[in-house]
Structures are given as structure tokens and as C-alpha cells.
């Protein structure tokens, strides 16, 4: 991998990590286009580590909110009168909601980095999950706001987040759709998606760090990809929050379907190989 490859992949990661279009799916497609071995532990490790740039962007963008949640959660541990506060409850929501992806991610690591990296899977998931996104927009009442989040919301969204381990589904697409189906408004569902992404992506990045830095991909390329990912992701977060306040996530569906159909055509015609 050269530095241009690292920059391209950093841009792709930053743009797609939080949009409901699947960052893993896009990275797999672009890695194949660049001639990289998507099944290599070096490449999968690099992919996980540059996600850290995106997650740093989330932490900085929501720094005040995160500090309030951490402070409220810790305070509530020692002072019972604070345990009903939103920030204390939100701390528990993020912790409990992150447990499923931690368990499933470790248990299914070989499957996720192996057979599921097939572009056939990516194409199919892009198309199939688009139907779920449209259904969520149609059925979601959006009658509840962030202050009305419950532990059940966090657990259900956290469980469905595991589905996003399948490349092409999209972690944000899965979690935002589930939030909508739970009756949350788009902004509340999107913010919950962002907060649940922090433990999941940090854990994935740290777990894969040894493969990314100990393999054939240089430290310099990894650092460059991570920095680019951070800058682009920060801008994408700000844009997405403004977008979902007034627009349906169904707006991303045509792009997902077109990309999935084109990818299926390229695979069926032999222009691209699945792995």
C-alpha cells in the first residue's frame, strides 16, 4: 500500500463511516479496485485502525455531551439522587448497548474478516438493508425524543448493531433504522448511533492494531489514512446531523441500490472478483 492508497481509503472511511451506506462495504470495494488483498490480515487491520480517526472525530464533535455523560454516570454511582438524571442513564445505555457487539464481534471475527468480506455479500446487503431503512422510515412514529430514551431502546439498538458486522449493511443504517422503529425521532436515533459507535470502533481498532502495524503496511501509511479519516469524518458528522433533522434516511436508498446492482453486474460479468 502506498501513500496515495492510504489517502484514498482514509477519505472513503471518513465519508462512509457514519452515513448509512456501509463503510466496510465501500472500503472492501475500493481495496479491491486498488488491487489489495481484502482477505489479508494486514488490510483488515489497516481498515479497523483508520476507523479510529473517525471515532476521534466523534469524540471531539460530541466532547461536551460525552463529558456530561461521563460526569453524570460517575456522580450517580456515588450519589443516588443523581441516578435518575439523563446523563447518568445515558452512561448506562451506552455501556449496556455496547455489550452485544463486543460479544458477537469477538465470536464471529473469523467469519467477518473471512467469508463475509465477499463482494457478493456486500452487494446483497446493500440492497436488502435498503428495504429495512425504507420500512423504518414508513413505520417509525418519531414521537419520542432523546430525553425519553430507555434501557430497552439501547439494548435493542445495540443488538441490531451486530447485524452491521455484515459488510454492506451499515452500522449507522442498522442503528438509526432500529431507533426509528423504536419510535425515536431521527436526531435522537442518530445521536444514539454515534454514542454506541465509540466503544465498538475503539475496541475494533485496538484489537486489530497489531496486525496493521506488524504487517507489510507501513506505520506512515496507517497514520496518514487515520488522519485523513478524522478530518473527513468530522465534516461528515456535522453534515449528517443537519441532514437528518429535516430529511429521511431513505434518501440514501437509491445510491445503495444502484451501487449494489452495479456491483452484482460487475461480479456476474467477471469484471471484478468477489474476494
Buried (B, 14 or more C-beta within 10 A) or exposed (E): BEEEBBBBBBBBBBBBBBBBBBBBBBBBBBBBEBEBEBEBBBBBBBBBBBBBBBBBBBEEBBEEBBEBBBBBBBBBEEEEEBBEBBBBBBBBBBEBBBBBBBEBBEEBBEEBBEEBBBBBBBBBBBBBBBEBBBBBBEEBEBEBEBEEBEEEBBBBBBBBBBBBBBBBBBBBBBBBBBBBBBBBBBBBBBBBBBBBBBBBBBBBBEBBBEBBBEBEBBEEBBBBBBBBBBBBBBEBBEEBBEBBEEEBBBEBBEBBBEBBEEBBEBBEEEEBEBB
